[in-house]
Amino acid sequence: MHILSAASTDPGLRRESNEDSFSLRPTLGLFLVADGMGGHAAGEVASRVAVDVIEAYVEHTEGQGIQATWPFGYNPAIGLDGNRIASAFKLANRQIQQRTVDDASLRGMATTAVALLLAQPPAGSDLSPGAPADTTGEAQTLTALVAHVGDSRAYLWRDGRLEQITRDHSWVEEQIASGAMTEQDARRHPWRNLVTRALTGTDEPDVELTPVSLEPGDRVLICSDGLSTPIDDTAIAGIVAHAPVGDPGPLCTALIEAANAAGGPDNITVVVVDVTA
């Protein structure tokens, strides 16, 4: 199998700055989006710290055993890669805390984050993002993990259907789950952007992990809520359907253009990961 990836980010039409950050590391099997919160430059700092720390931790622990989760304990229930990515999120949270200690003007900053980690990272690929990574072999599936805190999302496109992998950690999502609110009402609710989990630099984050088995023809989309808020899943699916798997760059552009056409109320970041035979 081959992995091809692409990303694009845009401030949107109503924000002066872009507080989103992302990472494409095909050789590590890591793809990541963080959506900063805190206003002014603080949100941008939080998301950049998260991306840098998570990326560095995943790289540092590649090929290591259970000692890879230091300084956190090893949880056998989630496996080695689950521990690696969860520990990376926790370390990012600690670094955000340290930055607020060092600079009082950053207090209150936070970020959501969503990551795709391939459990068997491709070897021998071109280092440039978007280049094919050769994973040729007998295996017809590729094991992966999605980790997230907050309302940045991951989707799986397979056989013409778009499925949301992640569950938003947000107040409106809790109301939907309890039956107190419909999805349509949630999209219009004034508290729709209130998240219940994030990397805040305070309490250790509860990182949700979702295993995913990827096959040739699959596509994973990860994004900040600047995409999923102005356009719903049906509209996203319609755009994805017109972009063939194996050429992720134009899809990133098309999704950002659609979010801006719908008002562009927030920063928009899109990462697309294609799996081909």
GIBEL-V392976 format. One record per residue. SS is DSSP state (h for helix, s for strand, l for the rest). PHI is phi in whole degrees, -180 to 180 (NA if undefined). OMEGA is omega in whole degrees, -180 to 180 (NA if undefined). Layout:
<<SS & PHI & OMEGA> <SS & PHI & OMEGA>>
//
This chain:
<<l & NA & 177> <s & -124 & 175> <s & -117 & 174> <s & -123 & -177> <s & -140 & 177> <s & -155 & 180> <s & -148 & 174> <s & -152 & 178> <s & -139 & -176> <s & -151 & -179> <l & -70 & -174> <l & 83 & -173> <l & -101 & -174> <l & -120 & -179> <l & -116 & 180> <l & -77 & -178> <l & -127 & 179> <l & -112 & -178> <l & -98 & 176> <s & -85 & 172> <s & -139 & 178> <s & -150 & 176> <s & -143 & 171> <s & -119 & 177> <s & -130 & -177> <l & -58 & -178> <l & -71 & 174> <l & -95 & -174> <l & 72 & -175> <s & -117 & 178> <s & -138 & -163> <s & -149 & 173> <s & -131 & 175> <s & -131 & -178> <s & -117 & -175> <s & -75 & 178> <s & -133 & 176> <l & 137 & 177> <l & 77 & -178> <l & 53 & 180> <l & -92 & -171> <h & -64 & 179> <h & -62 & 177> <h & -62 & 179> <h & -65 & -178> <h & -61 & -179> <h & -68 & 180> <h & -70 & 177> <h & -60 & -179> <h & -60 & -179> <h & -64 & -178> <h & -64 & -177> <h & -70 & -180> <h & -62 & 180> <h & -61 & -178> <h & -65 & -179> <h & -68 & 179> <h & -62 & 179> <h & -67 & -177> <h & -65 & -175> <l & -94 & -180> <l & -61 & 177> <l & 81 & 178> <l & -90 & 178> <l & -91 & -174> <h & -67 & 176> <h & -67 & -179> <h & -64 & -175> <h & -89 & 177> <l & -56 & 9> <l & -94 & -179> <l & -110 & 179> <l & -71 & -180> <l & -93 & 178> <l & -105 & -176> <h & -65 & -177> <h & -71 & -175> <h & -114 & 176> <h & 75 & -175> <h & -65 & -178> <h & -69 & 174> <h & -63 & 176> <h & -65 & -180> <h & -61 & -175> <h & -74 & 177> <h & -65 & 178> <h & -65 & 178> <h & -62 & 178> <h & -64 & -179> <h & -65 & 178> <h & -67 & 176> <h & -61 & 178> <h & -62 & 178> <h & -65 & -180> <h & -69 & 175> <h & -62 & 176> <h & -60 & -179> <h & -64 & 179> <h & -65 & 178> <h & -72 & 174> <h & -68 & -178> <h & -73 & -175> <l & -138 & -176> <h & -62 & -179> <h & -68 & -179> <h & -94 & -178> <l & -60 & -178> <l & 95 & 180> <l & -74 & -179> <s & -161 & 177> <s & -155 & 165> <s & -85 & 177> <s & -158 & 174> <s & -141 & -176> <s & -135 & 169> <s & -110 & 178> <s & -122 & 176> <s & -76 & -175> <l & -71 & 176> <l & -124 & -174> <l & -59 & 178> <l & -61 & 179> <l & -114 & 174> <l & 75 & -179> <l & -87 & 173> <l & -64 & -177> <l & -75 & -176> <l & -77 & 179> <l & -59 & 178> <l & 91 & 179> <l & -79 & 180> <l & -68 & 175> <s & -112 & -173> <s & -77 & 175> <l & -122 & -176> <l & -60 & 180> <l & 173 & -176> <l & -78 & -175> <l & -63 & 179> <l & -109 & 175> <s & -133 & 180> <s & -129 & -179> <s & -77 & -179> <s & -146 & 175> <s & -127 & 168> <s & -109 & 177> <s & -118 & 177> <s & -156 & 166> <s & -137 & 179> <l & 101 & -174> <l & -113 & 166> <l & -72 & -166> <s & -118 & 168> <s & -127 & 178> <s & -125 & 172> <s & -117 & 174> <s & -103 & -179> <s & -148 & 176> <l & 52 & 175> <l & 78 & 179> <s & -126 & 177> <s & -106 & -180> <s & -123 & 176> <s & -78 & -180> <l & -79 & -175> <l & -88 & 174> <l & -117 & -177> <l & -57 & 171> <l & -91 & -175> <s & -145 & -179> <h & -65 & -178> <h & -68 & 178> <h & -64 & 176> <h & -64 & 178> <h & -68 & 177> <h & -64 & -178> <h & -62 & -179> <h & -84 & -178> <l & 86 & -177> <l & -84 & -175> <l & -151 & 174> <l & -87 & 178> <h & -63 & 179> <h & -66 & 177> <h & -64 & -179> <h & -62 & -179> <h & -67 & -179> <h & -104 & -172> <l & -70 & -179> <l & -64 & 178> <l & -99 & -175> <l & -64 & -180> <l & -99 & -180> <l & -83 & -179> <s & -92 & -180> <l & -105 & 173> <l & -139 & 177> <l & -168 & 170> <s & -87 & -171> <l & -109 & -175> <l & 81 & 178> <l & -113 & -179> <l & -64 & 177> <l & -62 & -174> <l & -72 & 173> <l & -93 & -174> <l & -85 & 178> <s & -88 & -179> <s & -115 & 179> <s & -130 & 177> <s & -73 & 180> <s & -137 & 175> <s & -106 & -174> <s & -100 & -179> <s & -126 & 174> <l & -55 & -176> <l & 97 & 178> <l & -77 & 175> <s & -140 & 175> <s & -109 & 177> <s & -115 & 172> <s & -120 & -170> <s & -158 & 169> <l & -81 & -177> <h & -73 & 172> <h & -65 & 173> <h & -92 & -171> <h & -77 & 178> <l & -77 & -178> <l & -77 & 178> <l & -126 & -175> <l & -83 & -175> <h & -63 & 179> <h & -64 & 179> <h & -68 & 177> <h & -61 & 180> <h & -60 & 179> <h & -62 & 178> <h & -71 & 180> <h & -62 & -177> <h & -62 & -178> <l & -94 & -179> <l & -120 & -176> <l & -64 & 176> <l & -63 & -178> <l & 114 & 179> <l & -141 & -170> <h & -75 & -176> <h & -59 & 180> <h & -60 & 178> <h & -66 & 177> <h & -56 & 180> <h & -63 & -177> <h & -64 & 180> <h & -67 & 179> <h & -67 & 177> <h & -62 & 179> <h & -67 & 178> <h & -64 & 178> <h & -69 & 178> <h & -65 & 178> <l & -90 & 176> <l & 119 & 178> <l & 49 & -174> <l & -73 & -173> <l & -147 & 172> <l & -62 & -176> <s & -127 & 175> <s & -133 & -176> <s & -133 & 171> <s & -122 & 180> <s & -121 & 179> <s & -123 & -179> <s & -105 & 177> <s & -113 & -180> <s & -123 & -178> <l & -71 & NA>>
//
